[in-house]
Amino acid sequence: MTIKHLIPVFVSALTLFACQSNTNEHMSTLNLTQEWDKTFPKSELVNHCKVTFHNRYGIELAADMSVPKNSEGKLPAIAVSGPFGAVKEQSSGLYAQHMAERGFLTIAFDPSFTGESGGEPRRMASPDINTEDFLAAVDFLSNCDLVDPERIGIIGICGFGGMAVNAAALDPRIKATVASTMYDMSKVNVEGYFASEDTPSQRQEKRRALAAQRTKDYASGTYERAGGVIDPLPEDAPWFVKDYHAYYKTPRGYHKRSGNSNDGWNVIGTMSFMNQPLLDMAGEIKTPVLIIHGEKAHSRYFSEGAFEKLKGDNKELLIIPGAVHTDLYDDVAGVIPYDKMEAFFKENLK
C-alpha cells in the first residue's frame, strides 16, 4: 500500500482495508480524536477515517477523509481547509462531507500549528507554510491508492481561500480550485478592513507594535494571544463581528480546538502577511477557478479583487444573493452552492 499514516475510524470493511498503514512507515505522533466531534451531523452516505501526512517542513497534518460508499475505481479527490482560525470539525469538514456525498474522495485538514495538526508554537500562520499545507495535501492524495492523481482539486474557505488561489498558482497538479467567502490575508493585514489603515505611517505603527510584542514574548518565553471572536459582544460591535459571534461563539459553530471560538491567534501570528503579497501570481493560474461570495458579505471585496487578477475564460465569480460572510460557513442559511461546486469539479476533474 502507498497510503501513509491512516488511522481508521467510522469506516466499513472495504474502506478499512484501503486505510491500512504501511507497517514500514512510522506511525503518527499526533493525538487524534476518535469520536465524532464535528459541528455538523455525520453523513451515512460516506465512510470516514482519520489520516495524517507531512508537509515539506516536516510538520505532520491531521485530516478527516471521507469516501463515498459503494464507490469503485480511482476517484476524483478534493482537499479542503479553512476558515482562517477554524478547524476541520467546522466548515471545511462540512464542505468535504457534502462533496464526498456527491462522489468525490475528500480530505478536510487542519493547517499547520492548528487543531489536531502539528507545528510549534501553536496558533501561528504563514503565507508560505499554509500554502504548502495545500500542496502537501495534494502530495498525499497523489499517492493514495483510492485517488486518480490526475483529478485533484482544492477548496479554500475564508482566509484559506486566498491560500488555495496561491496554491493553484504554484502547483499545476491542482486541476480545479474553489475559493469560498474568501479573505485576502495579505490585503487585510497591509490595509486593514476597507483600507482603513492603508497609509505608510499606519503600517509603520503596526510594525512597531508587532516588534515590541516580539520583544515581550521572547522575554516571557510565551506568546500572547490576540483573543478570538470577542465575547460578550459590545452593543456597538460591527455587524460582521456579530455574524462571527453567531457562528464561532454559539453551539452553531463553537469548537474547543478552534482559535476563533476561543483565545485566537498569537498577537504576532499573522505578522508575515504584511510584506508577502499572497495573490501576486494569481494571473498566471492556467486551471479553472471558481470564486464564491455572499452579496452582503463585508468581505466581498476580497473575492472581487482576487477575481480581477485572474485571466482566461475558465475563471468565474459567483455572488450569492443576500448572503453574508458566515452564511457560507454552514448550512443554517442553506445558501452554500454545493450543486454548483459539484458541477464545477465534475466538469474539470474528468
C-alpha positions as CSV (number, residue, x, y, z in Angstrom):
1,M,0.0,0.0,0.0
2,T,1.1,3.5,-0.7
3,I,-1.3,5.3,1.6
4,K,0.6,6.5,4.7
5,H,-0.3,7.2,8.3
6,L,-4.0,6.4,8.3
7,I,-5.9,5.9,11.5
8,P,-9.3,4.2,10.8
9,V,-12.5,5.4,12.4
10,F,-16.1,5.1,11.4
11,V,-15.2,3.0,8.3
12,S,-16.6,0.0,6.5
13,A,-14.5,-3.1,5.9
14,L,-13.7,-2.0,2.4
15,T,-12.5,1.4,3.4
16,L,-10.8,0.0,6.4
17,F,-8.7,-2.2,4.1
18,A,-7.9,0.8,1.9
19,C,-6.8,2.7,5.0
20,Q,-4.3,0.3,6.4
21,S,-1.0,1.8,7.4
22,N,2.2,0.6,5.8
23,T,3.9,-1.1,8.7
24,N,7.3,0.0,7.3
25,E,6.3,3.6,7.8
26,H,6.5,5.4,11.2
27,M,3.1,5.8,13.0
28,S,1.5,9.2,13.6
29,T,2.8,11.1,16.6
30,L,-0.4,13.2,16.8
31,N,-3.2,12.7,19.4
32,L,-6.2,12.3,17.2
33,T,-9.8,12.3,18.5
34,Q,-11.6,9.1,17.5
35,E,-15.2,10.1,18.3
36,W,-17.3,12.2,16.1
37,D,-16.9,15.7,17.5
38,K,-17.9,17.8,14.5
39,T,-20.2,20.8,14.5
40,F,-22.4,19.1,11.9
41,P,-24.1,15.7,11.7
42,K,-22.3,12.6,10.4
43,S,-23.5,11.5,7.0
44,E,-24.4,7.8,6.5
45,L,-23.6,8.1,2.8
46,V,-19.8,8.2,3.2
47,N,-17.2,6.3,5.1
48,H,-14.9,8.3,7.4
49,C,-11.3,7.8,8.6
50,K,-8.6,9.9,10.1
51,V,-5.4,10.4,8.1
52,T,-2.1,12.2,8.6
53,F,0.6,13.4,6.2
54,H,3.6,15.7,6.3
55,N,4.4,18.9,4.5
56,R,7.9,19.8,3.2
57,Y,8.7,21.5,6.5
58,G,8.2,18.2,8.3
59,I,5.0,19.3,10.1
60,E,2.5,16.5,10.4
61,L,-1.0,17.4,9.4
62,A,-4.2,15.8,10.6
63,A,-7.2,15.4,8.3
64,D,-10.6,13.7,8.1
65,M,-11.0,11.6,4.9
66,S,-14.5,11.0,3.5
67,V,-15.0,8.3,0.9
68,P,-18.4,7.8,-0.9
69,K,-19.9,4.4,0.0
70,N,-20.1,1.8,-2.8
71,S,-17.6,3.7,-4.9
72,E,-15.5,1.9,-7.4
73,G,-12.2,2.6,-9.1
74,K,-9.9,5.5,-8.6
75,L,-11.9,8.6,-7.5
76,P,-11.5,12.3,-8.2
77,A,-10.4,14.0,-4.9
78,I,-10.7,17.3,-3.2
79,A,-8.7,18.8,-0.3
80,V,-10.5,21.4,1.9
81,S,-9.3,23.8,4.5
82,G,-10.4,27.0,6.3
83,P,-11.7,29.3,7.5
84,F,-8.7,31.1,8.9
85,G,-8.6,30.3,12.6
86,A,-11.1,27.4,12.3
87,V,-10.6,23.7,12.5
88,K,-11.7,20.8,10.3
89,E,-14.6,20.0,12.6
90,Q,-16.2,23.2,11.5
91,S,-16.8,24.5,7.9
92,S,-14.1,22.6,6.0
93,G,-15.3,19.2,7.3
94,L,-18.9,20.1,6.3
95,Y,-17.9,21.1,2.8
96,A,-15.8,17.9,2.5
97,Q,-18.6,15.7,3.6
98,H,-21.0,17.2,1.2
99,M,-18.6,16.8,-1.7
100,A,-18.0,13.1,-0.7
101,E,-21.7,12.5,-0.8
102,R,-21.5,13.7,-4.4
103,G,-18.9,11.2,-5.5
104,F,-15.5,12.7,-4.5
105,L,-12.9,11.4,-2.1
106,T,-12.3,14.3,0.2
107,I,-9.9,15.3,3.0
108,A,-10.6,18.2,5.3
109,F,-7.3,19.1,7.0
110,D,-6.2,21.3,9.9
111,P,-3.4,23.6,8.7
112,S,0.0,23.8,10.4
113,F,0.0,25.0,14.1
114,T,-3.8,24.5,14.2
115,G,-6.3,22.0,15.6
116,E,-5.0,18.4,15.6
117,S,-2.2,19.1,13.3
118,G,1.4,19.5,14.4
119,G,3.7,22.5,14.4
120,E,5.1,24.6,17.2
121,P,4.4,27.2,18.5
122,R,0.7,26.9,18.3
123,R,-1.6,29.5,16.6
124,M,0.9,30.8,14.1
125,A,0.2,31.5,10.5
126,S,2.4,31.8,7.4
127,P,1.5,32.6,3.7
128,D,4.2,30.1,2.7
129,I,3.6,27.3,5.1
130,N,-0.2,27.5,4.9
131,T,0.0,27.4,1.1
132,E,2.4,24.5,1.4
133,D,-0.2,22.7,3.5
134,F,-2.5,22.5,0.4
135,L,0.4,21.3,-1.7
136,A,1.2,18.6,1.0
137,A,-2.5,17.5,0.8
138,V,-2.0,17.1,-3.0
139,D,1.2,15.1,-2.3
140,F,-0.9,12.8,-0.1
141,L,-3.8,12.4,-2.4
142,S,-1.5,11.8,-5.4
143,N,-0.1,8.8,-3.6
144,C,-3.4,7.5,-2.3
145,D,-4.5,4.2,-3.8
146,L,-8.1,5.3,-3.9
147,V,-7.4,8.5,-5.9
148,D,-6.8,9.3,-9.6
149,P,-3.8,11.7,-9.3
150,E,-4.8,13.5,-12.5
151,R,-8.2,14.5,-10.9
152,I,-7.4,16.5,-7.8
153,G,-9.0,19.8,-6.8
154,I,-9.0,22.0,-3.7
155,I,-11.4,24.2,-1.7
156,G,-10.3,27.1,0.5
157,I,-12.7,28.8,2.8
158,C,-12.3,32.4,4.1
159,G,-8.6,33.1,4.7
160,F,-7.7,29.7,3.2
161,G,-9.5,30.8,0.0
162,G,-6.5,33.1,-0.6
163,M,-4.1,30.3,0.3
164,A,-6.0,28.0,-2.2
165,V,-5.6,30.5,-5.0
166,N,-1.9,30.9,-4.2
167,A,-1.5,27.1,-4.2
168,A,-3.2,26.9,-7.6
169,A,-0.8,29.4,-9.0
170,L,2.1,27.3,-7.7
171,D,1.1,23.7,-8.4
172,P,-0.3,22.5,-11.7
173,R,-1.3,19.2,-10.1
174,I,-4.3,21.2,-8.8
175,K,-6.7,20.8,-11.7
176,A,-9.6,23.0,-10.2
177,T,-9.9,25.4,-7.3
178,V,-12.8,26.8,-5.4
179,A,-12.4,29.8,-3.0
180,S,-15.5,30.4,-0.8
181,T,-16.2,33.6,1.1
182,M,-12.5,34.5,0.6
183,Y,-10.2,36.7,2.6
184,D,-7.0,38.0,1.1
185,M,-4.9,37.8,4.3
186,S,-2.1,39.9,2.9
187,K,-4.5,42.7,1.9
188,V,-6.3,42.9,5.2
189,N,-3.1,42.9,7.2
190,V,-1.5,45.6,5.0
191,E,-4.5,47.8,4.6
192,G,-6.8,47.0,7.5
193,Y,-10.5,46.4,6.8
194,F,-11.9,48.6,3.9
195,A,-8.4,50.3,3.5
196,S,-8.9,51.9,7.0
197,E,-5.2,51.6,7.8
198,D,-3.7,52.0,4.3
199,T,-1.0,54.6,4.8
200,P,2.7,54.1,5.3
201,S,2.5,55.8,8.8
202,Q,-0.3,53.4,9.9
203,R,1.7,50.4,8.6
204,Q,4.8,51.6,10.4
205,E,2.9,51.9,13.6
206,K,1.7,48.3,13.3
207,R,5.3,47.2,12.6
208,R,6.4,49.0,15.8
209,A,3.7,47.3,17.8
210,L,4.4,43.9,16.5
211,A,8.2,44.3,17.0
212,A,7.5,45.4,20.6
213,Q,5.3,42.3,21.1
214,R,8.1,40.1,19.8
215,T,10.5,41.5,22.4
216,K,7.9,41.0,25.1
217,D,7.1,37.4,24.0
218,Y,10.8,36.5,23.9
219,A,11.4,37.8,27.4
220,S,8.4,35.9,28.8
221,G,9.0,32.7,26.9
222,T,5.4,32.6,25.8
223,Y,3.3,34.0,23.0
224,E,0.5,36.4,24.0
225,R,-2.8,35.6,22.3
226,A,-4.8,38.2,20.5
227,G,-8.2,36.7,21.5
228,G,-10.7,35.0,19.3
229,V,-14.1,36.4,18.4
230,I,-15.0,39.0,21.0
231,D,-17.3,37.7,23.8
232,P,-19.5,39.1,25.2
233,L,-20.4,41.3,22.3
234,P,-20.4,45.0,22.9
235,E,-23.5,46.8,21.8
236,D,-21.6,48.8,19.2
237,A,-19.8,45.8,17.6
238,P,-19.8,46.0,13.8
239,W,-22.5,43.8,12.2
240,F,-20.0,41.4,10.7
241,V,-18.4,40.8,14.1
242,K,-21.9,39.9,15.3
243,D,-22.1,37.4,12.4
244,Y,-18.8,35.9,13.5
245,H,-20.1,35.7,17.1
246,A,-23.3,33.9,16.0
247,Y,-21.1,31.2,14.4
248,Y,-18.0,30.8,16.5
249,K,-19.3,31.6,20.0
250,T,-22.6,29.6,19.9
251,P,-23.5,25.9,19.6
252,R,-24.0,26.6,15.9
253,G,-20.2,26.6,15.2
254,Y,-18.3,26.5,18.5
255,H,-15.4,24.0,18.8
256,K,-13.0,23.6,21.6
257,R,-9.9,23.4,19.3
258,S,-10.9,26.4,17.2
259,G,-8.8,29.5,17.8
260,N,-11.7,31.8,16.6
261,S,-14.0,30.1,19.1
262,N,-11.5,30.6,22.0
263,D,-8.4,32.7,22.5
264,G,-7.5,33.3,18.9
265,W,-4.1,33.7,17.2
266,N,-0.8,34.7,18.7
267,V,-0.6,38.5,18.5
268,I,2.4,38.2,16.2
269,G,0.8,35.1,14.4
270,T,-0.1,36.9,11.1
271,M,2.9,39.3,11.0
272,S,4.5,37.9,7.9
273,F,1.4,38.7,5.7
274,M,2.3,42.4,6.0
275,N,5.0,42.1,3.4
276,Q,4.3,38.9,1.5
277,P,1.6,39.6,-1.1
278,L,-0.3,36.4,-1.3
279,L,-2.1,36.7,-4.7
280,D,0.7,38.3,-6.9
281,M,0.9,35.3,-9.2
282,A,-2.9,34.6,-9.4
283,G,-2.9,35.9,-13.0
284,E,-0.8,33.0,-14.1
285,I,-3.2,30.3,-13.0
286,K,-4.0,28.2,-16.0
287,T,-6.5,25.8,-14.4
288,P,-10.2,26.7,-13.6
289,V,-11.0,28.7,-10.6
290,L,-14.5,29.3,-9.1
291,I,-14.7,32.1,-6.5
292,I,-17.9,32.2,-4.4
293,H,-19.0,35.1,-2.1
294,G,-22.1,36.5,-0.4
295,E,-23.7,39.6,-1.9
296,K,-23.9,41.3,1.5
297,A,-20.7,40.0,3.0
298,H,-18.3,42.6,4.4
299,S,-15.5,40.6,2.8
300,R,-16.9,40.5,-0.7
301,Y,-14.3,43.0,-2.0
302,F,-11.6,40.4,-1.3
303,S,-13.1,38.0,-3.8
304,E,-13.8,40.7,-6.3
305,G,-10.2,41.9,-6.1
306,A,-8.9,38.3,-6.5
307,F,-11.1,37.7,-9.5
308,E,-9.8,40.8,-11.2
309,K,-6.3,39.3,-11.0
310,L,-7.4,36.0,-12.8
311,K,-7.0,35.7,-16.5
312,G,-8.8,33.5,-19.1
313,D,-12.3,32.2,-19.7
314,N,-12.2,29.4,-17.2
315,K,-12.5,31.7,-14.2
316,E,-15.8,32.5,-12.5
317,L,-17.1,34.8,-9.7
318,L,-20.4,33.6,-8.2
319,I,-22.2,36.0,-5.9
320,I,-24.9,34.5,-3.7
321,P,-27.9,36.9,-3.4
322,G,-28.5,38.2,0.1
323,A,-25.7,36.1,1.8
324,V,-23.3,37.4,4.4
325,H,-19.8,36.1,5.1
326,T,-20.7,33.4,7.6
327,D,-23.7,32.2,5.6
328,L,-21.1,30.3,3.6
329,Y,-19.7,28.6,6.7
330,D,-22.5,26.1,7.3
331,D,-25.9,25.0,6.2
332,V,-28.0,27.2,8.5
333,A,-28.9,29.7,5.8
334,G,-29.0,27.0,3.1
335,V,-27.1,29.0,0.5
336,I,-23.8,27.2,0.0
337,P,-23.9,26.2,-3.7
338,Y,-23.0,22.6,-3.4
339,D,-24.7,21.8,-6.7
340,K,-22.6,24.4,-8.5
341,M,-19.4,23.1,-6.9
342,E,-20.3,19.5,-7.8
343,A,-20.8,20.6,-11.4
344,F,-17.6,22.6,-11.4
345,F,-15.5,19.8,-10.1
346,K,-17.1,17.1,-12.3
347,E,-16.5,19.2,-15.4
348,N,-12.9,20.0,-14.5
349,L,-11.8,16.7,-12.8
350,K,-12.5,14.3,-15.6
